[in-house]
Amino acid sequence: MREAGAAASFAAESGWRRFRRDRAAVWSGWFLVAVAAVCFLSPWISPYPYMEQHLAESAKGPSAAHWLGTDLLGRDVLSRLLQGGMISLCVGLIATAVALAVGICYGVAAAEVGGRAEDALMRFVDIVSTLPLTLIVILCTVVFGQNMPMIFLAVGGVSWLTMARIIRNQTRELKGSQFVQAAESLGQSRWGVFRRHYLPNLAGTIAVCATLTVPGVMLLEAFVSFLGLGVKAPMTSWGLMIKEGADIMEECPWLLISPSVVFALTLLSLNFLGDGLRDAFDPRASRR
């Protein structure tokens, strides 16, 4: 068991070394850290309150006073961009956390029960995957209201399916390994096996799935907000800002360009980071 733990630790260390050699992934990670820091510090560093209106400054282009211009109500676009980033990132992180919690528990439980029960659980996942998940999120926001907790739960509640499949497959492999069987023969509880053996060995897979789930979740939230069913005014998100900018893109192109560029760069960075982690922690990569 000690040798197995040492092997897992060495594999993780090797994975991080491979990740650090991937410049695109590393720079993407630093970019995301910078964006998140600026957005979450927006209440203190924004040049103006994001709800503050100055109708005399309505629909003005970028200037020294307003670096990214103002919207139709005279609100500073930069301040709203930072506030919208905080909302979009919160939705991405919290909804992904919900998806991870459900997916990990479901996948591990399916692998643990085995047999026909496992087949039934995975067939349920297959059936749910065929449903129009975006429509389900829209219906949830319409029926239960457009509030932030509902958006977190609705988006996260439809994003766990892929995670459940991956965790189930990984857990089945771990379940048949010698160190897990040795722990079971020594009388270790199922919770102990999960905490000491499953979770550490699944950490790399979970990290990869998380970084690849966040952009999908943010894109889904942006789509829902684009339809006007997401974040309520006067609050905003990048998706809502893109929707507002698209409505008057010919008259005020700066209202569409700034949130679109930041949103696209964030999604691109998340994908680069996810790809880098996947390549670094792919077991086949260690044999190259």
C-alpha positions as CSV (number, residue, x, y, z in Angstrom):
1,M,0.0,0.0,0.0
2,R,2.8,2.4,0.8
3,E,4.4,1.6,-2.6
4,A,1.1,2.3,-4.3
5,G,0.8,5.6,-2.5
6,A,4.3,6.6,-3.4
7,A,3.7,5.7,-7.0
8,A,0.5,7.9,-7.1
9,S,2.5,10.7,-5.5
10,F,5.3,10.4,-8.1
11,A,2.7,10.3,-11.0
12,A,1.1,13.5,-9.7
13,E,4.5,15.2,-9.4
14,S,5.4,14.1,-12.9
15,G,2.1,15.4,-14.2
16,W,2.7,18.9,-12.7
17,R,6.2,18.9,-14.2
18,R,4.7,18.2,-17.6
19,F,2.0,20.9,-17.1
20,R,4.6,23.5,-16.2
21,R,6.3,22.8,-19.6
22,D,3.1,23.7,-21.4
23,R,3.5,27.4,-21.9
24,A,0.0,28.0,-23.3
25,A,-1.6,26.3,-20.3
26,V,0.6,28.1,-17.8
27,W,0.0,31.6,-19.3
28,S,-3.7,30.8,-19.6
29,G,-3.7,30.0,-15.9
30,W,-2.1,33.3,-15.0
31,F,-4.5,35.2,-17.2
32,L,-7.4,33.6,-15.5
33,V,-6.0,34.4,-12.1
34,A,-5.6,38.0,-13.1
35,V,-9.1,38.3,-14.6
36,A,-10.6,36.7,-11.5
37,A,-8.7,38.9,-9.1
38,V,-9.7,42.1,-11.0
39,C,-13.3,41.1,-11.2
40,F,-13.7,40.0,-7.6
41,L,-12.0,43.2,-6.5
42,S,-14.4,45.3,-8.6
43,P,-16.4,46.7,-5.7
44,W,-13.2,48.5,-4.6
45,I,-11.3,49.2,-7.8
46,S,-14.1,50.0,-10.3
47,P,-13.9,53.7,-11.4
48,Y,-17.7,54.1,-10.9
49,P,-20.5,52.2,-9.2
50,Y,-21.8,49.7,-11.8
51,M,-25.4,51.0,-11.3
52,E,-24.6,54.7,-11.3
53,Q,-26.4,56.5,-14.2
54,H,-25.5,59.7,-15.9
55,L,-28.0,60.3,-18.6
56,A,-26.0,63.3,-19.9
57,E,-23.2,60.9,-20.7
58,S,-25.5,58.4,-22.5
59,A,-24.0,56.2,-25.2
60,K,-20.6,57.9,-25.3
61,G,-17.6,56.2,-26.9
62,P,-14.3,55.4,-25.1
63,S,-12.7,58.5,-23.5
64,A,-10.4,59.5,-20.7
65,A,-13.3,59.6,-18.2
66,H,-14.8,56.3,-19.4
67,W,-12.1,54.0,-20.9
68,L,-14.6,51.6,-22.5
69,G,-17.4,54.2,-23.0
70,T,-20.9,54.3,-21.5
71,D,-24.1,52.5,-22.2
72,L,-27.6,53.9,-23.1
73,L,-28.2,54.8,-19.4
74,G,-24.9,56.5,-19.0
75,R,-23.3,53.7,-16.9
76,D,-19.6,53.1,-17.2
77,V,-19.0,50.0,-19.3
78,L,-15.7,49.2,-17.6
79,S,-17.3,49.1,-14.2
80,R,-20.2,46.9,-15.5
81,L,-17.7,44.7,-17.3
82,L,-15.9,44.0,-14.0
83,Q,-19.2,43.4,-12.1
84,G,-20.4,41.2,-14.9
85,G,-17.2,39.2,-14.8
86,M,-17.7,38.6,-11.1
87,I,-21.2,37.3,-11.7
88,S,-20.2,35.1,-14.7
89,L,-17.2,33.6,-12.9
90,C,-19.3,33.0,-9.8
91,V,-21.9,31.1,-11.9
92,G,-19.1,29.1,-13.6
93,L,-17.3,28.2,-10.3
94,I,-20.4,27.5,-8.1
95,A,-22.3,25.6,-10.8
96,T,-19.2,23.6,-11.6
97,A,-18.8,22.8,-7.9
98,V,-22.4,21.5,-7.9
99,A,-21.8,19.5,-11.0
100,L,-18.6,18.0,-9.5
101,A,-20.3,17.1,-6.2
102,V,-23.2,15.3,-8.0
103,G,-21.0,13.7,-10.7
104,I,-18.4,12.4,-8.2
105,C,-20.9,11.0,-5.8
106,Y,-23.0,9.5,-8.6
107,G,-20.0,8.0,-10.4
108,V,-18.4,6.5,-7.3
109,A,-21.8,5.1,-6.1
110,A,-22.5,3.5,-9.5
111,A,-19.0,1.8,-9.6
112,E,-19.4,0.7,-6.0
113,V,-22.8,-1.0,-6.3
114,G,-21.9,-2.8,-9.5
115,G,-24.0,-5.3,-11.4
116,R,-27.5,-4.5,-12.6
117,A,-27.8,-1.5,-10.3
118,E,-24.7,0.1,-11.9
119,D,-26.2,-0.6,-15.4
120,A,-29.5,1.0,-14.4
121,L,-27.8,4.1,-13.0
122,M,-25.7,4.6,-16.1
123,R,-28.7,4.0,-18.4
124,F,-30.4,6.8,-16.5
125,V,-27.4,9.1,-17.3
126,D,-27.7,8.1,-20.9
127,I,-31.4,8.9,-21.0
128,V,-31.0,12.3,-19.3
129,S,-28.1,13.1,-21.7
130,T,-30.6,12.9,-24.6
131,L,-32.8,15.6,-23.2
132,P,-32.5,19.3,-24.3
133,L,-30.6,20.4,-21.2
134,T,-30.5,24.1,-22.3
135,L,-34.3,24.0,-22.5
136,I,-34.5,22.5,-19.0
137,V,-32.4,25.3,-17.6
138,I,-34.6,27.9,-19.3
139,L,-37.8,26.2,-17.9
140,C,-36.3,26.1,-14.4
141,T,-35.5,29.9,-14.5
142,V,-39.0,30.6,-15.8
143,V,-40.8,28.4,-13.3
144,F,-38.7,29.0,-10.2
145,G,-37.7,32.6,-10.9
146,Q,-34.6,34.4,-12.2
147,N,-32.5,34.5,-9.0
148,M,-28.8,33.7,-8.6
149,P,-29.2,30.5,-6.5
150,M,-31.6,29.1,-9.0
151,I,-29.2,29.8,-11.9
152,F,-26.4,28.1,-9.9
153,L,-28.5,25.0,-9.3
154,A,-30.1,24.8,-12.7
155,V,-26.9,25.1,-14.7
156,G,-24.9,22.9,-12.3
157,G,-27.7,20.3,-12.2
158,V,-27.4,19.6,-15.9
159,S,-23.6,19.7,-16.1
160,W,-22.8,16.6,-14.1
161,L,-23.5,13.8,-16.6
162,T,-20.1,13.7,-18.3
163,M,-18.3,13.9,-14.9
164,A,-20.4,10.9,-13.6
165,R,-19.4,8.8,-16.6
166,I,-15.7,9.6,-16.2
167,I,-15.6,9.1,-12.5
168,R,-17.5,5.8,-12.8
169,N,-14.9,4.5,-15.3
170,Q,-11.9,5.6,-13.2
171,T,-13.4,4.2,-10.0
172,R,-14.0,0.8,-11.6
173,E,-10.3,0.7,-12.5
174,L,-9.3,1.7,-9.0
175,K,-11.7,-0.8,-7.4
176,G,-9.8,-3.6,-9.0
177,S,-6.4,-2.4,-8.0
178,Q,-4.2,-4.2,-5.5
179,F,-3.9,-1.4,-3.0
180,V,-7.7,-0.9,-2.8
181,Q,-8.3,-4.6,-2.4
182,A,-5.6,-4.7,0.3
183,A,-7.3,-1.9,2.2
184,E,-10.6,-3.7,2.0
185,S,-9.1,-6.9,3.3
186,L,-7.7,-5.0,6.3
187,G,-11.2,-3.9,7.2
188,Q,-11.1,-0.3,6.0
189,S,-14.5,1.3,5.6
190,R,-16.0,2.3,2.3
191,W,-15.6,6.0,3.4
192,G,-12.0,5.4,4.3
193,V,-11.3,3.8,0.9
194,F,-13.0,6.7,-0.9
195,R,-11.1,9.3,1.2
196,R,-7.7,7.7,1.2
197,H,-7.5,5.9,-2.1
198,Y,-10.2,7.0,-4.6
199,L,-10.1,10.7,-4.0
200,P,-6.3,11.2,-4.2
201,N,-6.1,9.1,-7.3
202,L,-9.1,10.9,-8.9
203,A,-7.7,14.4,-8.1
204,G,-6.1,14.8,-11.5
205,T,-9.2,13.7,-13.4
206,I,-11.4,16.0,-11.3
207,A,-9.1,19.0,-11.9
208,V,-9.2,18.3,-15.7
209,C,-13.0,17.9,-15.7
210,A,-13.5,21.0,-13.6
211,T,-11.4,23.3,-16.0
212,L,-13.3,21.8,-19.0
213,T,-16.7,22.2,-17.3
214,V,-16.4,25.8,-16.3
215,P,-16.3,27.2,-19.9
216,G,-19.3,25.1,-20.8
217,V,-21.2,26.3,-17.7
218,M,-20.3,30.0,-18.4
219,L,-21.4,29.6,-22.0
220,L,-24.7,28.1,-20.9
221,E,-25.3,31.0,-18.5
222,A,-24.4,33.5,-21.2
223,F,-26.9,31.9,-23.6
224,V,-29.6,32.0,-20.9
225,S,-28.8,35.6,-20.1
226,F,-28.7,36.4,-23.9
227,L,-32.3,35.3,-24.0
228,G,-33.2,37.6,-21.1
229,L,-33.8,34.8,-18.6
230,G,-30.6,35.0,-16.6
231,V,-29.3,37.7,-14.4
232,K,-31.8,40.5,-13.7
233,A,-31.1,44.2,-14.2
234,P,-29.5,46.3,-12.7
235,M,-27.1,43.4,-12.1
236,T,-25.3,42.2,-15.2
237,S,-23.1,39.4,-16.5
238,W,-21.0,39.1,-19.6
239,G,-23.8,37.2,-21.4
240,L,-26.3,40.0,-20.6
241,M,-23.8,42.7,-21.7
242,I,-23.3,40.9,-25.0
243,K,-27.0,40.7,-25.5
244,E,-27.5,44.4,-24.8
245,G,-24.5,45.3,-27.1
246,A,-25.9,43.1,-29.9
247,D,-29.2,45.0,-29.9
248,I,-27.4,48.3,-30.8
249,M,-24.2,47.1,-32.3
250,E,-24.4,49.4,-35.3
251,E,-24.9,52.6,-33.2
252,C,-22.6,51.6,-30.2
253,P,-20.2,48.9,-31.3
254,W,-18.1,49.3,-28.1
255,L,-20.9,47.9,-26.0
256,L,-20.6,44.6,-27.9
257,I,-16.8,44.5,-28.5
258,S,-15.5,44.8,-24.9
259,P,-17.6,42.0,-23.2
260,S,-17.3,39.8,-26.3
261,V,-13.5,40.0,-26.3
262,V,-13.1,39.4,-22.6
263,F,-15.6,36.6,-22.6
264,A,-13.9,34.9,-25.6
265,L,-10.4,35.2,-24.1
266,T,-11.6,33.8,-20.8
267,L,-13.2,30.8,-22.5
268,L,-10.2,30.3,-24.6
269,S,-7.9,30.4,-21.6
270,L,-10.1,27.9,-19.7
271,N,-9.9,25.5,-22.7
272,F,-6.1,25.9,-22.9
273,L,-5.8,25.2,-19.2
274,G,-8.1,22.2,-19.4
275,D,-6.2,20.8,-22.3
276,G,-2.9,21.3,-20.6
277,L,-4.0,19.5,-17.4
278,R,-5.5,16.7,-19.5
279,D,-2.3,16.2,-21.4
280,A,-0.2,16.4,-18.2
281,F,-2.2,13.9,-16.2
282,D,-3.0,11.5,-19.0
283,P,-1.6,8.2,-17.9
284,R,-0.4,7.4,-21.4
285,A,1.7,10.6,-21.4
286,S,3.9,9.2,-18.6
287,R,5.0,6.3,-20.9
288,R,6.3,8.6,-23.7
